[in-house]
Amino acid sequence: MVKIEYRRTGPYLDQGQENREGVDLAVISRADLRWHYFLSDLTFTIDEAELSPPWSWTPVFDFLWSMKGALEHLERGERTTIGFTENAELISLLPEGEEVRVSCTYATTEAVCGRADLKDAWLALREAVLTQLSGEYPRLAANPVLAELRL
């Protein structure tokens, strides 16, 4: 079972730019949304393998877009990586037929999961993020760049 979740907690919660005076979340750029907003803690597990980043401050939209791109590479049978905005760590994804071997530069464990299971976990994360944050920030729901995540 693949599980990817996020939570907006920690002392950095108010460091994201979504709480700045005068910010209109309906018109901020894709780049700004990816790198400067909605800092979160991510959890990532495959069966019993713990692949969660051991740090905070991960911009959740950057992770969503990065994972979306990685899934597209995997669909084509290509090896790919997911990087993080806040450091040089990587998640490596190696396709093996309908399965994916997942390893990280920040963890000693690796895991294998179904490509479809990884995509389902990403879809669940995407829906959780978009539902919660659009409810909390109604102007964010109007931002057209979010449509890119739904394609």
C-alpha positions in Angstrom: 0.0 0.0 0.0 1.3 3.4 -1.0 0.4 6.4 1.2 1.4 10.0 0.7 0.0 12.6 3.0 0.7 16.1 4.1 0.0 18.3 7.1 0.4 22.0 7.6 2.0 22.0 11.0 5.2 23.2 12.6 6.8 26.5 13.5 7.2 27.4 9.9 3.5 27.4 9.2 3.3 31.2 9.0 6.5 31.4 6.9 4.7 30.6 3.6 3.5 33.6 1.7 -0.2 32.6 1.7 -0.7 34.7 4.8 0.9 37.9 3.5 -1.2 41.0 3.4 -2.5 41.8 -0.1 -1.7 38.4 -1.6 -4.4 37.3 -4.1 -4.1 33.6 -4.4 -6.3 33.6 -7.5 -3.6 35.2 -9.6 -0.2 34.1 -8.1 2.0 32.4 -10.7 2.6 28.7 -10.9 6.3 29.2 -10.0 5.3 31.2 -6.9 2.7 28.7 -5.9 5.2 25.9 -6.3 8.0 27.4 -4.3 6.7 29.9 -1.8 3.3 28.8 -0.6 1.7 26.1 1.6 4.8 24.7 3.4 4.0 21.3 4.7 5.3 18.1 6.3 5.1 15.1 3.9 4.7 11.5 4.8 5.4 8.8 2.2 5.2 5.1 2.9 5.1 2.0 0.8 4.0 -0.9 2.8 6.3 -0.9 5.8 9.0 1.2 4.1 9.3 4.7 5.5 10.3 7.2 2.8 9.1 10.4 4.4 11.4 13.4 4.1 13.0 13.9 7.5 12.6 17.7 7.3 9.8 20.3 7.2 9.1 23.2 4.9 8.2 21.2 1.8 6.0 23.3 -0.5 3.1 20.9 -1.1 2.3 22.2 -4.6 5.9 21.7 -5.8 5.7 18.1 -4.6 2.4 17.6 -6.4 3.7 19.0 -9.7 7.0 17.1 -9.3 5.1 13.8 -8.7 2.8 14.5 -11.6 5.8 14.8 -13.9 7.5 11.8 -12.5 4.4 9.7 -13.1 4.4 10.8 -16.8 8.0 9.6 -17.1 7.1 6.3 -15.5 4.2 5.8 -17.9 6.8 6.0 -20.7 9.0 3.5 -19.0 11.6 6.2 -18.1 13.6 6.4 -14.8 13.0 9.7 -13.0 13.7 11.6 -9.9 11.8 14.1 -7.7 13.8 16.9 -6.2 13.0 19.3 -3.4 13.1 23.1 -3.4 14.6 23.3 0.0 17.6 21.0 -0.4 19.4 18.6 -2.8 17.8 15.4 -1.7 16.1 13.1 -4.3 13.4 10.4 -4.6 14.4 8.0 -7.4 11.8 6.1 -9.3 12.9 3.2 -11.5 10.2 1.5 -13.6 10.2 -2.3 -13.6 7.3 -3.3 -15.8 4.2 -2.4 -14.0 6.1 -1.9 -10.8 8.3 1.0 -9.6 11.4 0.7 -7.4 11.5 3.7 -5.1 14.6 4.9 -3.2 15.7 8.2 -1.6 19.0 9.9 -1.0 17.8 10.6 2.6 16.8 7.1 3.6 18.5 3.7 3.5 15.4 1.8 2.7 13.9 1.2 -0.7 10.5 -0.2 -1.7 8.7 -1.6 -4.7 5.1 -0.8 -5.5 2.7 -0.9 -8.4 2.8 2.0 -10.8 -1.0 2.2 -10.5 -0.8 2.3 -6.7 1.7 5.1 -6.8 -0.6 7.1 -9.2 -3.6 6.4 -6.9 -1.7 7.7 -3.9 -0.8 10.8 -5.8 -4.4 11.3 -6.9 -5.6 11.0 -3.3 -3.0 13.5 -2.1 -3.9 15.9 -4.9 -7.6 15.7 -4.0 -6.9 16.2 -0.3 -4.7 19.2 -0.9 -7.0 20.9 -3.4 -10.1 20.2 -1.3 -8.7 21.4 2.0 -6.8 24.4 0.7 -9.5 25.6 -1.6 -12.0 25.4 1.3 -9.6 27.3 3.5 -8.5 29.8 0.8 -11.5 30.3 -1.6 -9.4 32.6 -3.9 -6.9 29.8 -4.4 -9.7 27.7 -5.9 -10.1 30.4 -8.6 -6.4 30.2 -9.7 -6.3 28.8 -13.2 -2.9 27.2 -12.8 -4.4 24.6 -10.5 -6.2 23.2 -13.6 -2.8 21.9 -14.7 -2.8 19.5 -11.8 -6.1 18.0 -12.9 -5.0 17.1 -16.5 
